[in-house]
Amino acid sequence: MGFKTNGKIYAIFDTEQKTERFRKRDFVLEISDGGRFDQYVSFQVTGDRCESLDGFSKGDEVDVEFSLRGREWTSPSGDVRYFNSLDVWTIQAASQSAEGGFSNEEPPMPDEPPRFGEEPPF
């Protein structure tokens, strides 16, 4: 399943070589909802897509297409943990028609963030 969003690049990190065949590069996108509860969301690009960030700098407005990934991990002691990642497929300079914040396909942010343990209202 694919998602789209847009925002301002807040941070770009160096590429990390995790294994002989796997490398990734993280970046943070500042996603504005009009100033009340701006979000700082971490995304990652992997493999050959690591170079797709080379043409961007902090403060650039971008459109991002990504997929939501999750996995279960069991530690050597038997503890189970879950990890999520936002894997970016494409990143490009923001389109002129976008007016910031979220794309039209996503629900608006609530007036207040949900409290711990509550379900989000969307």
PDB file as gemmi writes it, atoms N, CA and C in Angstrom:
CRYST1    1.000    1.000    1.000  90.00  90.00  90.00 P 1                      
ATOM      1  N   MET A   1       0.840  -1.162   0.000  1.00  0.00           N  
ATOM      2  CA  MET A   1       0.000   0.000   0.000  1.00  0.00           C  
ATOM      3  C   MET A   1       0.893   1.235   0.000  1.00  0.00           C  
ATOM      4  N   GLY A   2       0.590   2.211  -0.819  1.00  0.00           N  
ATOM      5  CA  GLY A   2       1.393   3.411  -0.915  1.00  0.00           C  
ATOM      6  C   GLY A   2       0.708   4.618  -0.304  1.00  0.00           C  
ATOM      7  N   PHE A   3       1.517   5.522   0.198  1.00  0.00           N  
ATOM      8  CA  PHE A   3       1.044   6.759   0.796  1.00  0.00           C  
ATOM      9  C   PHE A   3       1.814   7.922   0.190  1.00  0.00           C  
ATOM     10  N   LYS A   4       1.231   9.105   0.292  1.00  0.00           N  
ATOM     11  CA  LYS A   4       1.895  10.321  -0.174  1.00  0.00           C  
ATOM     12  C   LYS A   4       1.769  11.381   0.906  1.00  0.00           C  
ATOM     13  N   THR A   5       2.798  12.196   1.013  1.00  0.00           N  
ATOM     14  CA  THR A   5       2.739  13.358   1.884  1.00  0.00           C  
ATOM     15  C   THR A   5       3.718  14.388   1.345  1.00  0.00           C  
ATOM     16  N   ASN A   6       3.684  15.568   1.919  1.00  0.00           N  
ATOM     17  CA  ASN A   6       4.659  16.589   1.551  1.00  0.00           C  
ATOM     18  C   ASN A   6       5.021  17.390   2.785  1.00  0.00           C  
ATOM     19  N   GLY A   7       6.152  18.046   2.712  1.00  0.00           N  
ATOM     20  CA  GLY A   7       6.618  18.847   3.823  1.00  0.00           C  
ATOM     21  C   GLY A   7       7.983  19.409   3.533  1.00  0.00           C  
ATOM     22  N   LYS A   8       8.609  19.899   4.583  1.00  0.00           N  
ATOM     23  CA  LYS A   8       9.913  20.543   4.474  1.00  0.00           C  
ATOM     24  C   LYS A   8      10.970  19.611   5.059  1.00  0.00           C  
ATOM     25  N   ILE A   9      12.080  19.449   4.344  1.00  0.00           N  
ATOM     26  CA  ILE A   9      13.160  18.616   4.869  1.00  0.00           C  
ATOM     27  C   ILE A   9      13.747  19.301   6.097  1.00  0.00           C  
ATOM     28  N   TYR A  10      13.766  18.574   7.210  1.00  0.00           N  
ATOM     29  CA  TYR A  10      14.273  19.092   8.468  1.00  0.00           C  
ATOM     30  C   TYR A  10      15.697  18.618   8.724  1.00  0.00           C  
ATOM     31  N   ALA A  11      16.017  17.391   8.298  1.00  0.00           N  
ATOM     32  CA  ALA A  11      17.367  16.833   8.482  1.00  0.00           C  
ATOM     33  C   ALA A  11      17.586  15.734   7.453  1.00  0.00           C  
ATOM     34  N   ILE A  12      18.833  15.620   6.983  1.00  0.00           N  
ATOM     35  CA  ILE A  12      19.253  14.535   6.099  1.00  0.00           C  
ATOM     36  C   ILE A  12      20.510  13.926   6.711  1.00  0.00           C  
ATOM     37  N   PHE A  13      20.522  12.608   6.835  1.00  0.00           N  
ATOM     38  CA  PHE A  13      21.651  11.916   7.454  1.00  0.00           C  
ATOM     39  C   PHE A  13      22.480  11.190   6.399  1.00  0.00           C  
ATOM     40  N   ASP A  14      23.692  10.793   6.783  1.00  0.00           N  
ATOM     41  CA  ASP A  14      24.585  10.076   5.885  1.00  0.00           C  
ATOM     42  C   ASP A  14      24.056   8.664   5.619  1.00  0.00           C  
ATOM     43  N   THR A  15      24.478   8.109   4.497  1.00  0.00           N  
ATOM     44  CA  THR A  15      24.141   6.731   4.155  1.00  0.00           C  
ATOM     45  C   THR A  15      24.875   5.792   5.104  1.00  0.00           C  
ATOM     46  N   GLU A  16      24.166   4.764   5.575  1.00  0.00           N  
ATOM     47  CA  GLU A  16      24.748   3.753   6.460  1.00  0.00           C  
ATOM     48  C   GLU A  16      24.787   2.417   5.729  1.00  0.00           C  
ATOM     49  N   GLN A  17      25.945   1.805   5.678  1.00  0.00           N  
ATOM     50  CA  GLN A  17      26.096   0.476   5.083  1.00  0.00           C  
ATOM     51  C   GLN A  17      25.816  -0.533   6.194  1.00  0.00           C  
ATOM     52  N   LYS A  18      24.642  -1.164   6.183  1.00  0.00           N  
ATOM     53  CA  LYS A  18      24.234  -2.073   7.259  1.00  0.00           C  
ATOM     54  C   LYS A  18      24.820  -3.471   7.084  1.00  0.00           C  
ATOM     55  N   THR A  19      24.791  -3.978   5.858  1.00  0.00           N  
ATOM     56  CA  THR A  19      25.394  -5.272   5.531  1.00  0.00           C  
ATOM     57  C   THR A  19      26.096  -5.101   4.197  1.00  0.00           C  
ATOM     58  N   GLU A  20      26.703  -6.159   3.712  1.00  0.00           N  
ATOM     59  CA  GLU A  20      27.388  -6.080   2.416  1.00  0.00           C  
ATOM     60  C   GLU A  20      26.440  -5.665   1.293  1.00  0.00           C  
ATOM     61  N   ARG A  21      25.178  -6.084   1.384  1.00  0.00           N  
ATOM     62  CA  ARG A  21      24.227  -5.820   0.302  1.00  0.00           C  
ATOM     63  C   ARG A  21      23.128  -4.825   0.653  1.00  0.00           C  
ATOM     64  N   PHE A  22      23.120  -4.310   1.885  1.00  0.00           N  
ATOM     65  CA  PHE A  22      22.033  -3.420   2.296  1.00  0.00           C  
ATOM     66  C   PHE A  22      22.585  -2.133   2.876  1.00  0.00           C  
ATOM     67  N   ARG A  23      22.072  -1.011   2.338  1.00  0.00           N  
ATOM     68  CA  ARG A  23      22.418   0.295   2.888  1.00  0.00           C  
ATOM     69  C   ARG A  23      21.163   1.134   2.944  1.00  0.00           C  
ATOM     70  N   LYS A  24      21.156   2.093   3.863  1.00  0.00           N  
ATOM     71  CA  LYS A  24      19.983   2.960   4.014  1.00  0.00           C  
ATOM     72  C   LYS A  24      20.423   4.367   4.388  1.00  0.00           C  
ATOM     73  N   ARG A  25      19.523   5.295   4.143  1.00  0.00           N  
ATOM     74  CA  ARG A  25      19.771   6.700   4.477  1.00  0.00           C  
ATOM     75  C   ARG A  25      18.471   7.273   5.026  1.00  0.00           C  
ATOM     76  N   ASP A  26      18.547   7.896   6.180  1.00  0.00           N  
ATOM     77  CA  ASP A  26      17.372   8.471   6.833  1.00  0.00           C  
ATOM     78  C   ASP A  26      17.297   9.968   6.581  1.00  0.00           C  
ATOM     79  N   PHE A  27      16.067  10.462   6.614  1.00  0.00           N  
ATOM     80  CA  PHE A  27      15.845  11.906   6.609  1.00  0.00           C  
ATOM     81  C   PHE A  27      14.572  12.188   7.382  1.00  0.00           C  
ATOM     82  N   VAL A  28      14.444  13.424   7.868  1.00  0.00           N  
ATOM     83  CA  VAL A  28      13.287  13.835   8.655  1.00  0.00           C  
ATOM     84  C   VAL A  28      12.547  14.905   7.880  1.00  0.00           C  
ATOM     85  N   LEU A  29      11.238  14.730   7.810  1.00  0.00           N  
ATOM     86  CA  LEU A  29      10.369  15.672   7.123  1.00  0.00           C  
ATOM     87  C   LEU A  29       9.529  16.398   8.169  1.00  0.00           C  
ATOM     88  N   GLU A  30       9.509  17.720   8.104  1.00  0.00           N  
ATOM     89  CA  GLU A  30       8.630  18.511   8.958  1.00  0.00           C  
ATOM     90  C   GLU A  30       7.313  18.666   8.215  1.00  0.00           C  
ATOM     91  N   ILE A  31       6.262  18.089   8.782  1.00  0.00           N  
ATOM     92  CA  ILE A  31       4.945  18.122   8.149  1.00  0.00           C  
ATOM     93  C   ILE A  31       4.078  19.060   8.965  1.00  0.00           C  
ATOM     94  N   SER A  32       3.614  20.115   8.317  1.00  0.00           N  
ATOM     95  CA  SER A  32       2.878  21.165   9.010  1.00  0.00           C  
ATOM     96  C   SER A  32       1.380  20.944   8.904  1.00  0.00           C  
ATOM     97  N   ASP A  33       0.687  21.206  10.008  1.00  0.00           N  
ATOM     98  CA  ASP A  33      -0.777  21.193   9.998  1.00  0.00           C  
ATOM     99  C   ASP A  33      -1.301  22.607  10.250  1.00  0.00           C  
ATOM    100  N   GLY A  34      -0.479  23.584   9.982  1.00  0.00           N  
ATOM    101  CA  GLY A  34      -0.862  24.965  10.199  1.00  0.00           C  
ATOM    102  C   GLY A  34      -0.196  25.581  11.415  1.00  0.00           C  
ATOM    103  N   GLY A  35       0.707  24.858  12.047  1.00  0.00           N  
ATOM    104  CA  GLY A  35       1.483  25.433  13.132  1.00  0.00           C  
ATOM    105  C   GLY A  35       1.167  24.949  14.522  1.00  0.00           C  
ATOM    106  N   ARG A  36       0.028  24.306  14.735  1.00  0.00           N  
ATOM    107  CA  ARG A  36      -0.315  23.878  16.098  1.00  0.00           C  
ATOM    108  C   ARG A  36       0.482  22.657  16.537  1.00  0.00           C  
ATOM    109  N   PHE A  37       0.516  21.641  15.708  1.00  0.00           N  
ATOM    110  CA  PHE A  37       1.175  20.398  16.076  1.00  0.00           C  
ATOM    111  C   PHE A  37       2.000  19.888  14.905  1.00  0.00           C  
ATOM    112  N   ASP A  38       3.005  20.642  14.493  1.00  0.00           N  
ATOM    113  CA  ASP A  38       3.866  20.187  13.408  1.00  0.00           C  
ATOM    114  C   ASP A  38       4.473  18.838  13.786  1.00  0.00           C  
ATOM    115  N   GLN A  39       4.647  17.983  12.793  1.00  0.00           N  
ATOM    116  CA  GLN A  39       5.172  16.645  13.016  1.00  0.00           C  
ATOM    117  C   GLN A  39       6.553  16.525  12.388  1.00  0.00           C  
ATOM    118  N   TYR A  40       7.453  15.826  13.044  1.00  0.00           N  
ATOM    119  CA  TYR A  40       8.793  15.554  12.536  1.00  0.00           C  
ATOM    120  C   TYR A  40       8.868  14.043  12.331  1.00  0.00           C  
ATOM    121  N   VAL A  41       8.746  13.631  11.066  1.00  0.00           N  
ATOM    122  CA  VAL A  41       8.580  12.224  10.730  1.00  0.00           C  
ATOM    123  C   VAL A  41       9.846  11.714  10.046  1.00  0.00           C  
ATOM    124  N   SER A  42      10.359  10.596  10.544  1.00  0.00           N  
ATOM    125  CA  SER A  42      11.575   9.991   9.999  1.00  0.00           C  
ATOM    126  C   SER A  42      11.212   9.024   8.876  1.00  0.00           C  
ATOM    127  N   PHE A  43      11.861   9.189   7.730  1.00  0.00           N  
ATOM    128  CA  PHE A  43      11.699   8.322   6.570  1.00  0.00           C  
ATOM    129  C   PHE A  43      13.049   7.700   6.251  1.00  0.00           C  
ATOM    130  N   GLN A  44      13.037   6.643   5.430  1.00  0.00           N  
ATOM    131  CA  GLN A  44      14.293   6.062   4.980  1.00  0.00           C  
ATOM    132  C   GLN A  44      14.214   5.738   3.494  1.00  0.00           C  
ATOM    133  N   VAL A  45      15.376   5.850   2.840  1.00  0.00           N  
ATOM    134  CA  VAL A  45      15.557   5.349   1.484  1.00  0.00           C  
ATOM    135  C   VAL A  45      16.606   4.255   1.569  1.00  0.00           C  
ATOM    136  N   THR A  46      16.503   3.283   0.684  1.00  0.00           N  
ATOM    137  CA  THR A  46      17.430   2.150   0.735  1.00  0.00           C  
ATOM    138  C   THR A  46      18.043   1.891  -0.631  1.00  0.00           C  
ATOM    139  N   GLY A  47      19.158   1.169  -0.622  1.00  0.00           N  
ATOM    140  CA  GLY A  47      19.811   0.748  -1.866  1.00  0.00           C  
ATOM    141  C   GLY A  47      20.172   1.910  -2.761  1.00  0.00           C  
ATOM    142  N   ASP A  48      19.858   1.766  -4.054  1.00  0.00           N  
ATOM    143  CA  ASP A  48      20.181   2.803  -5.037  1.00  0.00           C  
ATOM    144  C   ASP A  48      19.433   4.112  -4.794  1.00  0.00           C  
ATOM    145  N   ARG A  49      18.369   4.071  -4.011  1.00  0.00           N  
ATOM    146  CA  ARG A  49      17.605   5.295  -3.751  1.00  0.00           C  
ATOM    147  C   ARG A  49      18.323   6.227  -2.771  1.00  0.00           C  
ATOM    148  N   CYS A  50      19.384   5.761  -2.113  1.00  0.00           N  
ATOM    149  CA  CYS A  50      20.126   6.611  -1.164  1.00  0.00           C  
ATOM    150  C   CYS A  50      20.611   7.895  -1.838  1.00  0.00           C  
ATOM    151  N   GLU A  51      20.994   7.796  -3.102  1.00  0.00           N  
ATOM    152  CA  GLU A  51      21.496   8.968  -3.822  1.00  0.00           C  
ATOM    153  C   GLU A  51      20.380   9.951  -4.192  1.00  0.00           C  
ATOM    154  N   SER A  52      19.117   9.535  -4.090  1.00  0.00           N  
ATOM    155  CA  SER A  52      18.018  10.430  -4.454  1.00  0.00           C  
ATOM    156  C   SER A  52      17.948  11.647  -3.532  1.00  0.00           C  
ATOM    157  N   LEU A  53      18.579  11.592  -2.372  1.00  0.00           N  
ATOM    158  CA  LEU A  53      18.584  12.735  -1.452  1.00  0.00           C  
ATOM    159  C   LEU A  53      19.706  13.725  -1.739  1.00  0.00           C  
ATOM    160  N   ASP A  54      20.660  13.355  -2.598  1.00  0.00           N  
ATOM    161  CA  ASP A  54      21.818  14.210  -2.837  1.00  0.00           C  
ATOM    162  C   ASP A  54      21.453  15.596  -3.363  1.00  0.00           C  
ATOM    163  N   GLY A  55      20.380  15.723  -4.099  1.00  0.00           N  
ATOM    164  CA  GLY A  55      20.002  17.007  -4.674  1.00  0.00           C  
ATOM    165  C   GLY A  55      19.171  17.879  -3.752  1.00  0.00           C  
ATOM    166  N   PHE A  56      18.940  17.441  -2.525  1.00  0.00           N  
ATOM    167  CA  PHE A  56      18.085  18.186  -1.605  1.00  0.00           C  
ATOM    168  C   PHE A  56      18.880  18.690  -0.406  1.00  0.00           C  
ATOM    169  N   SER A  57      18.339  19.756   0.212  1.00  0.00           N  
ATOM    170  CA  SER A  57      18.959  20.361   1.388  1.00  0.00           C  
ATOM    171  C   SER A  57      17.897  20.630   2.438  1.00  0.00           C  
ATOM    172  N   LYS A  58      18.357  20.872   3.656  1.00  0.00           N  
ATOM    173  CA  LYS A  58      17.453  21.243   4.736  1.00  0.00           C  
ATOM    174  C   LYS A  58      16.644  22.463   4.308  1.00  0.00           C  
ATOM    175  N   GLY A  59      15.339  22.410   4.537  1.00  0.00           N  
ATOM    176  CA  GLY A  59      14.448  23.511   4.184  1.00  0.00           C  
ATOM    177  C   GLY A  59      13.734  23.339   2.859  1.00  0.00           C  
ATOM    178  N   ASP A  60      14.165  22.408   2.019  1.00  0.00           N  
ATOM    179  CA  ASP A  60      13.503  22.174   0.737  1.00  0.00           C  
ATOM    180  C   ASP A  60      12.121  21.571   0.948  1.00  0.00           C  
ATOM    181  N   GLU A  61      11.142  22.081   0.199  1.00  0.00           N  
ATOM    182  CA  GLU A  61       9.792  21.513   0.204  1.00  0.00           C  
ATOM    183  C   GLU A  61       9.769  20.350  -0.778  1.00  0.00           C  
ATOM    184  N   VAL A  62       9.274  19.189  -0.324  1.00  0.00           N  
ATOM    185  CA  VAL A  62       9.286  17.988  -1.155  1.00  0.00           C  
ATOM    186  C   VAL A  62       7.962  17.237  -1.073  1.00  0.00           C  
ATOM    187  N   ASP A  63       7.698  16.451  -2.122  1.00  0.00           N  
ATOM    188  CA  ASP A  63       6.611  15.483  -2.154  1.00  0.00           C  
ATOM    189  C   ASP A  63       7.249  14.111  -2.019  1.00  0.00           C  
ATOM    190  N   VAL A  64       6.666  13.253  -1.184  1.00  0.00           N  
ATOM    191  CA  VAL A  64       7.235  11.940  -0.896  1.00  0.00           C  
ATOM    192  C   VAL A  64       6.166  10.866  -1.099  1.00  0.00           C  
ATOM    193  N   GLU A  65       6.532   9.808  -1.813  1.00  0.00           N  
ATOM    194  CA  GLU A  65       5.693   8.616  -1.909  1.00  0.00           C  
ATOM    195  C   GLU A  65       6.411   7.515  -1.151  1.00  0.00           C  
ATOM    196  N   PHE A  66       5.672   6.816  -0.280  1.00  0.00           N  
ATOM    197  CA  PHE A  66       6.323   5.842   0.591  1.00  0.00           C  
ATOM    198  C   PHE A  66       5.376   4.691   0.925  1.00  0.00           C  
ATOM    199  N   SER A  67       5.958   3.640   1.472  1.00  0.00           N  
ATOM    200  CA  SER A  67       5.167   2.517   1.968  1.00  0.00           C  
ATOM    201  C   SER A  67       5.468   2.326   3.448  1.00  0.00           C  
ATOM    202  N   LEU A  68       4.485   1.838   4.162  1.00  0.00           N  
ATOM    203  CA  LEU A  68       4.611   1.564   5.585  1.00  0.00           C  
ATOM    204  C   LEU A  68       5.034   0.115   5.751  1.00  0.00           C  
ATOM    205  N   ARG A  69       6.115  -0.107   6.460  1.00  0.00           N  
ATOM    206  CA  ARG A  69       6.647  -1.453   6.686  1.00  0.00           C  
ATOM    207  C   ARG A  69       6.724  -1.718   8.184  1.00  0.00           C  
ATOM    208  N   GLY A  70       6.553  -2.956   8.569  1.00  0.00           N  
ATOM    209  CA  GLY A  70       6.654  -3.338   9.965  1.00  0.00           C  
ATOM    210  C   GLY A  70       7.156  -4.769  10.071  1.00  0.00           C  
ATOM    211  N   ARG A  71       7.839  -5.050  11.174  1.00  0.00           N  
ATOM    212  CA  ARG A  71       8.323  -6.411  11.358  1.00  0.00           C  
ATOM    213  C   ARG A  71       8.414  -6.728  12.839  1.00  0.00           C  
ATOM    214  N   GLU A  72       8.385  -8.023  13.120  1.00  0.00           N  
ATOM    215  CA  GLU A  72       8.536  -8.525  14.472  1.00  0.00           C  
ATOM    216  C   GLU A  72       9.967  -9.024  14.649  1.00  0.00           C  
ATOM    217  N   TRP A  73      10.529  -8.793  15.839  1.00  0.00           N  
ATOM    218  CA  TRP A  73      11.883  -9.257  16.136  1.00  0.00           C  
ATOM    219  C   TRP A  73      11.882  -9.882  17.524  1.00  0.00           C  
ATOM    220  N   THR A  74      12.503 -11.033  17.640  1.00  0.00           N  
ATOM    221  CA  THR A  74      12.627 -11.701  18.928  1.00  0.00           C  
ATOM    222  C   THR A  74      14.088 -11.661  19.354  1.00  0.00           C  
ATOM    223  N   SER A  75      14.337 -11.117  20.539  1.00  0.00           N  
ATOM    224  CA  SER A  75      15.702 -11.004  21.057  1.00  0.00           C  
ATOM    225  C   SER A  75      16.205 -12.380  21.477  1.00  0.00           C  
ATOM    226  N   PRO A  76      17.509 -12.521  21.675  1.00  0.00           N  
ATOM    227  CA  PRO A  76      18.049 -13.801  22.155  1.00  0.00           C  
ATOM    228  C   PRO A  76      17.431 -14.255  23.483  1.00  0.00           C  
ATOM    229  N   SER A  77      16.955 -13.308  24.290  1.00  0.00           N  
ATOM    230  CA  SER A  77      16.332 -13.672  25.569  1.00  0.00           C  
ATOM    231  C   SER A  77      14.840 -13.983  25.430  1.00  0.00           C  
ATOM    232  N   GLY A  78      14.306 -13.877  24.202  1.00  0.00           N  
ATOM    233  CA  GLY A  78      12.912 -14.217  23.953  1.00  0.00           C  
ATOM    234  C   GLY A  78      11.947 -13.048  23.979  1.00  0.00           C  
ATOM    235  N   ASP A  79      12.435 -11.829  24.237  1.00  0.00           N  
ATOM    236  CA  ASP A  79      11.558 -10.657  24.216  1.00  0.00           C  
ATOM    237  C   ASP A  79      11.179 -10.331  22.775  1.00  0.00           C  
ATOM    238  N   VAL A  80       9.905 -10.043  22.563  1.00  0.00           N  
ATOM    239  CA  VAL A  80       9.408  -9.715  21.223  1.00  0.00           C  
ATOM    240  C   VAL A  80       9.225  -8.209  21.129  1.00  0.00           C  
ATOM    241  N   ARG A  81       9.738  -7.636  20.041  1.00  0.00           N  
ATOM    242  CA  ARG A  81       9.585  -6.199  19.770  1.00  0.00           C  
ATOM    243  C   ARG A  81       9.101  -6.025  18.342  1.00  0.00           C  
ATOM    244  N   TYR A  82       8.498  -4.875  18.079  1.00  0.00           N  
ATOM    245  CA  TYR A  82       7.975  -4.570  16.755  1.00  0.00           C  
ATOM    246  C   TYR A  82       8.591  -3.269  16.274  1.00  0.00           C  
ATOM    247  N   PHE A  83       8.950  -3.233  14.994  1.00  0.00           N  
ATOM    248  CA  PHE A  83       9.581  -2.071  14.391  1.00  0.00           C  
ATOM    249  C   PHE A  83       8.793  -1.643  13.162  1.00  0.00           C  
ATOM    250  N   ASN A  84       8.709  -0.338  12.949  1.00  0.00           N  
ATOM    251  CA  ASN A  84       8.063   0.228  11.777  1.00  0.00           C  
ATOM    252  C   ASN A  84       9.067   1.063  11.008  1.00  0.00           C  
ATOM    253  N   SER A  85       8.868   1.148   9.698  1.00  0.00           N  
ATOM    254  CA  SER A  85       9.674   2.057   8.891  1.00  0.00           C  
ATOM    255  C   SER A  85       8.809   2.614   7.777  1.00  0.00           C  
ATOM    256  N   LEU A  86       9.143   3.812   7.357  1.00  0.00           N  
ATOM    257  CA  LEU A  86       8.491   4.470   6.232  1.00  0.00           C  
ATOM    258  C   LEU A  86       9.499   4.454   5.092  1.00  0.00           C  
ATOM    259  N   ASP A  87       9.328   3.514   4.159  1.00  0.00           N  
ATOM    260  CA  ASP A  87      10.268   3.320   3.051  1.00  0.00           C  
ATOM    261  C   ASP A  87       9.858   4.166   1.859  1.00  0.00           C  
ATOM    262  N   VAL A  88      10.707   5.107   1.503  1.00  0.00           N  
ATOM    263  CA  VAL A  88      10.408   6.049   0.432  1.00  0.00           C  
ATOM    264  C   VAL A  88      10.710   5.425  -0.928  1.00  0.00           C  
ATOM    265  N   TRP A  89       9.750   5.577  -1.843  1.00  0.00           N  
ATOM    266  CA  TRP A  89       9.932   5.124  -3.228  1.00  0.00           C  
ATOM    267  C   TRP A  89      10.359   6.289  -4.105  1.00  0.00           C  
ATOM    268  N   THR A  90       9.724   7.455  -3.918  1.00  0.00           N  
ATOM    269  CA  THR A  90      10.121   8.632  -4.693  1.00  0.00           C  
ATOM    270  C   THR A  90      10.100   9.867  -3.801  1.00  0.00           C  
ATOM    271  N   ILE A  91      11.035  10.763  -4.097  1.00  0.00           N  
ATOM    272  CA  ILE A  91      11.069  12.075  -3.459  1.00  0.00           C  
ATOM    273  C   ILE A  91      11.363  13.075  -4.558  1.00  0.00           C  
ATOM    274  N   GLN A  92      10.588  14.153  -4.590  1.00  0.00           N  
ATOM    275  CA  GLN A  92      10.793  15.182  -5.616  1.00  0.00           C  
ATOM    276  C   GLN A  92      10.437  16.537  -5.042  1.00  0.00           C  
ATOM    277  N   ALA A  93      10.928  17.572  -5.704  1.00  0.00           N  
ATOM    278  CA  ALA A  93      10.606  18.937  -5.282  1.00  0.00           C  
ATOM    279  C   ALA A  93       9.089  19.085  -5.256  1.00  0.00           C  
ATOM    280  N   ALA A  94       8.582  19.818  -4.279  1.00  0.00           N  
ATOM    281  CA  ALA A  94       7.138  19.972  -4.105  1.00  0.00           C  
ATOM    282  C   ALA A  94       6.499  20.561  -5.350  1.00  0.00           C  
ATOM    283  N   SER A  95       5.326  20.040  -5.678  1.00  0.00           N  
ATOM    284  CA  SER A  95       4.593  20.539  -6.842  1.00  0.00           C  
ATOM    285  C   SER A  95       4.019  21.918  -6.518  1.00  0.00           C  
ATOM    286  N   GLN A  96       3.813  22.701  -7.541  1.00  0.00           N  
ATOM    287  CA  GLN A  96       3.289  24.053  -7.358  1.00  0.00           C  
ATOM    288  C   GLN A  96       1.858  24.044  -6.855  1.00  0.00           C  
ATOM    289  N   SER A  97       1.124  22.951  -7.107  1.00  0.00           N  
ATOM    290  CA  SER A  97      -0.275  22.910  -6.695  1.00  0.00           C  
ATOM    291  C   SER A  97      -0.441  22.580  -5.229  1.00  0.00           C  
ATOM    292  N   ALA A  98       0.582  21.986  -4.597  1.00  0.00           N  
ATOM    293  CA  ALA A  98       0.471  21.633  -3.181  1.00  0.00           C  
ATOM    294  C   ALA A  98       0.616  22.888  -2.332  1.00  0.00           C  
ATOM    295  N   GLU A  99      -0.226  23.018  -1.334  1.00  0.00           N  
ATOM    296  CA  GLU A  99      -0.180  24.197  -0.480  1.00  0.00           C  
ATOM    297  C   GLU A  99       0.385  23.856   0.893  1.00  0.00           C  
ATOM    298  N   GLY A 100       1.214  22.825   0.991  1.00  0.00           N  
ATOM    299  CA  GLY A 100       1.825  22.455   2.258  1.00  0.00           C  
ATOM    300  C   GLY A 100       1.005  21.417   2.990  1.00  0.00           C  
ATOM    301  N   GLY A 101       1.540  20.937   4.099  1.00  0.00           N  
ATOM    302  CA  GLY A 101       0.826  19.971   4.919  1.00  0.00           C  
ATOM    303  C   GLY A 101       0.647  18.639   4.230  1.00  0.00           C  
ATOM    304  N   PHE A 102      -0.489  18.029   4.469  1.00  0.00           N  
ATOM    305  CA  PHE A 102      -0.754  16.709   3.941  1.00  0.00           C  
ATOM    306  C   PHE A 102      -1.366  16.778   2.553  1.00  0.00           C  
ATOM    307  N   SER A 103      -1.214  15.699   1.793  1.00  0.00           N  
ATOM    308  CA  SER A 103      -1.853  15.630   0.484  1.00  0.00           C  
ATOM    309  C   SER A 103      -3.347  15.449   0.671  1.00  0.00           C  
ATOM    310  N   ASN A 104      -4.102  15.615  -0.401  1.00  0.00           N  
ATOM    311  CA  ASN A 104      -5.553  15.510  -0.345  1.00  0.00           C  
ATOM    312  C   ASN A 104      -6.029  14.118   0.027  1.00  0.00           C  
ATOM    313  N   GLU A 105      -5.198  13.106  -0.106  1.00  0.00           N  
ATOM    314  CA  GLU A 105      -5.620  11.737   0.136  1.00  0.00           C  
ATOM    315  C   GLU A 105      -5.544  11.335   1.599  1.00  0.00           C  
ATOM    316  N   GLU A 106      -4.990  12.169   2.452  1.00  0.00           N  
ATOM    317  CA  GLU A 106      -4.847  11.819   3.851  1.00  0.00           C  
ATOM    318  C   GLU A 106      -5.826  12.623   4.688  1.00  0.00           C  
ATOM    319  N   PRO A 107      -6.291  12.064   5.820  1.00  0.00           N  
ATOM    320  CA  PRO A 107      -7.205  12.812   6.672  1.00  0.00           C  
ATOM    321  C   PRO A 107      -6.462  13.947   7.372  1.00  0.00           C  
ATOM    322  N   PRO A 108      -7.168  15.011   7.739  1.00  0.00           N  
ATOM    323  CA  PRO A 108      -6.514  16.100   8.470  1.00  0.00           C  
ATOM    324  C   PRO A 108      -6.112  15.647   9.863  1.00  0.00           C  
ATOM    325  N   MET A 109      -5.137  16.348  10.435  1.00  0.00           N  
ATOM    326  CA  MET A 109      -4.696  16.039  11.785  1.00  0.00           C  
ATOM    327  C   MET A 109      -5.779  16.482  12.775  1.00  0.00           C  
ATOM    328  N   PRO A 110      -5.951  15.769  13.902  1.00  0.00           N  
ATOM    329  CA  PRO A 110      -6.926  16.180  14.918  1.00  0.00           C  
ATOM    330  C   PRO A 110      -6.469  17.469  15.591  1.00  0.00           C  
ATOM    331  N   ASP A 111      -7.414  18.135  16.294  1.00  0.00           N  
ATOM    332  CA  ASP A 111      -7.076  19.367  16.999  1.00  0.00           C  
ATOM    333  C   ASP A 111      -6.045  19.128  18.085  1.00  0.00           C  
ATOM    334  N   GLU A 112      -6.079  17.960  18.717  1.00  0.00           N  
ATOM    335  CA  GLU A 112      -5.099  17.619  19.741  1.00  0.00           C  
ATOM    336  C   GLU A 112      -4.566  16.227  19.460  1.00  0.00           C  
ATOM    337  N   PRO A 113      -3.295  15.978  19.783  1.00  0.00           N  
ATOM    338  CA  PRO A 113      -2.782  14.625  19.596  1.00  0.00           C  
ATOM    339  C   PRO A 113      -3.489  13.667  20.548  1.00  0.00           C  
ATOM    340  N   PRO A 114      -3.649  12.376  20.153  1.00  0.00           N  
ATOM    341  CA  PRO A 114      -4.301  11.429  21.061  1.00  0.00           C  
ATOM    342  C   PRO A 114      -3.468  11.210  22.316  1.00  0.00           C  
ATOM    343  N   ARG A 115      -4.144  10.922  23.418  1.00  0.00           N  
ATOM    344  CA  ARG A 115      -3.450  10.611  24.665  1.00  0.00           C  
ATOM    345  C   ARG A 115      -2.921   9.190  24.587  1.00  0.00           C  
ATOM    346  N   PHE A 116      -1.913   8.904  25.374  1.00  0.00           N  
ATOM    347  CA  PHE A 116      -1.318   7.571  25.390  1.00  0.00           C  
ATOM    348  C   PHE A 116      -2.403   6.534  25.647  1.00  0.00           C  
ATOM    349  N   GLY A 117      -2.467   5.523  24.795  1.00  0.00           N  
ATOM    350  CA  GLY A 117      -3.428   4.451  24.945  1.00  0.00           C  
ATOM    351  C   GLY A 117      -4.728   4.682  24.208  1.00  0.00           C  
ATOM    352  N   GLU A 118      -4.977   5.901  23.710  1.00  0.00           N  
ATOM    353  CA  GLU A 118      -6.195   6.179  22.961  1.00  0.00           C  
ATOM    354  C   GLU A 118      -5.966   5.926  21.480  1.00  0.00           C  
ATOM    355  N   GLU A 119      -7.023   5.542  20.806  1.00  0.00           N  
ATOM    356  CA  GLU A 119      -6.965   5.371  19.363  1.00  0.00           C  
ATOM    357  C   GLU A 119      -7.060   6.748  18.699  1.00  0.00           C  
ATOM    358  N   PRO A 120      -6.305   6.967  17.611  1.00  0.00           N  
ATOM    359  CA  PRO A 120      -6.451   8.232  16.888  1.00  0.00           C  
ATOM    360  C   PRO A 120      -7.854   8.326  16.287  1.00  0.00           C  
ATOM    361  N   PRO A 121      -8.385   9.535  16.091  1.00  0.00           N  
ATOM    362  CA  PRO A 121      -9.764   9.702  15.634  1.00  0.00           C  
ATOM    363  C   PRO A 121      -9.948   9.513  14.145  1.00  0.00           C  
ATOM    364  N   PHE A 122      -8.999   8.942  13.423  1.00  0.00           N  
ATOM    365  CA  PHE A 122      -9.176   8.739  11.992  1.00  0.00           C  
ATOM    366  C   PHE A 122      -8.984   7.295  11.634  1.00  0.00           C  
TER     367      PHE A 122                                                      
END                                                                             
